[in-house]
């Protein structure tokens, strides 16, 4: 759950109780208007259920190497 809370803070969907939200050396709550919209347009929330995402019949080495094989063949 902490990953989704962190992502919501970075995207400005929720406000922190205290402190600053710093992402890539910038306070993400400071930009306004188009700057904030542009920043949010480059970020995505990806919710994932690990029990559905990982097939127990496939070894983890094969699952984790799949993106490398895809990107290697497209380059």
N, C-alpha and C positions, 0 to 999 in steps of 0.2 A: 504493500500500500504506500510506502514512503516514496517510491518512484513516481507515482501519479501525483502525490502531493507536491513533490519537488517540481515536476513539470508544470503543474497548475500555477505554482508561485512564479516560475520563470516566465510563463506566458501571460501573467497578470490576471489570470482567471479568479484567483483568490488573493487576498491581501495578507501579509504576514502580521502577526501580533506585535512584533518588535523587530528592529534591525533592518538591514538592507538585503536586497536580492541582487547579487553580483553574478553576471554571466559573461565570460570572456572579457573580464576587466571593465565592464560597464554595468552601471545600476540600471536594470531593465525597467524599473518603475519610473525613471526620469524622462525618457523620451516621450514626446507627445505627438499627437496628430499622425501625419504620414510616416514619421520615423518609427513609431510604435507599430503601426499597421504593417510596415515593411518587415520589421523584425518578426512579428507574429506570423507573417506569411511564410517565413522560412523555417518555422518550427512546426512540429507535428506531435500530437499525443498518440502513442501506440499502446493500447491496452492489450495484454496478451495473457491468456490462461496457459500456464506451463504444462498443465495436464493434457490439454488439447494440442499444444504446439509441438510437443516432443512425442514421437511415436515410440513406444516401448519395444517395438520389434526391430528397430533400426539402431545400430550402435552410435554413440555420440560422435565418434570420429567422422562417420559418414554424414551425419546431420550438419555438423559444424564446418565440414569442408565443402559442402554444396555451394554456398555463396562464392567461395574462392574459385571453384570450377566455373561457375557462371560468368564471373567477371574476367577470368583469364581467357575464356573462349570469345568474349565480346571485344577484347582489346586487340 
